[in-house]
Amino acid sequence: TMASSYSISSGPEIWVSPGGLINAVPYSDTTTINISNLQNQTLPIIVTSSGPPGEFWDIQAPDSILGLSDANITLSIMEPGYEAVVWVVPDDSGIIVHSDIREVWQ
């Protein structure tokens, strides 16, 4: 069985922890996602999210990450019964952090 798959494409060189590029990882509570910029240039960070409106969750991220440095993204799920799936995609416009917050299936 396949454990992981990766899509190789042109774009900025980054490393994401925890998780893998384009592999979604589920999160609950408060989690810090570290992104390492392996290039010698500043890259913008763009955050996209979908989920219920209100005070259930929050994502904090810097606007950019300096070359050859790290940045942290903090995801907070404040309401029990919700979780988020987050995936990070490097592309020509920068680093895109996608998140989808949903109610946990019982």
C-alpha positions in Angstrom: 0.0 0.0 0.0 1.1 3.5 -0.7 2.0 5.4 2.5 2.7 8.8 0.9 2.8 10.5 -2.5 4.5 13.7 -3.5 4.0 15.9 -6.5 7.2 17.3 -7.9 6.8 20.7 -9.6 8.8 23.8 -10.2 8.6 26.4 -7.4 10.4 27.5 -4.3 12.4 25.0 -2.2 10.8 24.7 1.2 10.5 22.1 4.0 7.4 21.8 6.1 7.2 20.2 9.6 5.1 18.4 10.7 3.7 17.0 7.5 4.8 16.8 3.9 4.3 18.9 0.9 0.8 18.6 -0.5 0.1 15.8 2.1 -2.7 17.0 4.4 -2.2 16.4 8.1 -5.2 16.7 10.5 -4.8 19.0 13.5 -6.8 19.8 16.6 -6.2 22.2 19.6 -3.2 24.5 19.0 -0.4 23.5 16.6 2.7 25.2 15.2 3.7 24.4 11.7 7.3 25.3 10.8 8.2 26.2 7.2 11.9 26.4 6.3 12.8 28.5 3.3 15.7 26.8 1.6 16.3 29.5 -0.9 18.3 32.7 -0.7 15.3 35.0 -1.3 12.3 36.2 0.6 9.0 34.4 -0.2 5.5 35.7 0.5 3.2 33.5 2.6 -0.4 33.3 1.4 -3.0 31.7 3.7 -6.3 30.4 2.4 -8.9 28.8 4.6 -12.4 27.4 4.6 -14.6 26.4 7.4 -17.4 27.5 9.6 -17.6 31.3 10.4 -17.1 32.5 13.9 -14.7 32.0 16.7 -14.0 28.3 16.3 -10.5 28.6 14.8 -7.6 31.0 14.1 -4.5 31.0 11.9 -1.6 33.3 12.5 1.2 33.5 9.9 3.8 36.1 8.9 3.4 37.9 5.5 6.7 36.5 4.3 9.7 34.3 5.2 13.2 35.5 4.7 15.7 33.6 2.6 17.4 30.7 4.4 15.3 31.0 7.5 12.2 29.6 9.2 8.7 30.9 9.9 6.0 29.4 12.1 2.3 29.3 11.4 0.1 28.8 14.4 -3.3 27.1 14.0 -5.7 27.2 16.9 -8.9 25.3 17.1 -10.8 26.8 20.1 -13.9 24.7 20.0 -14.0 21.0 20.8 -15.3 18.8 18.0 -13.5 20.6 15.2 -10.3 19.7 13.4 -8.3 21.2 10.5 -6.5 19.7 7.6 -3.5 21.9 6.5 -1.4 21.5 3.4 1.4 23.7 2.1 2.1 24.2 -1.6 5.1 26.1 -3.0 4.4 27.8 -6.3 5.7 30.7 -8.4 3.7 33.2 -6.3 5.2 32.1 -3.0 4.2 29.7 -0.3 0.4 28.9 -0.1 -0.9 27.5 3.2 -4.3 25.9 2.6 -6.5 24.9 5.5 -9.9 23.3 5.8 -11.7 23.4 9.2 -14.6 21.0 9.7 -16.6 19.3 12.4 -15.2 15.9 13.5 -17.3 13.0 12.1 -18.6 10.9 15.0 
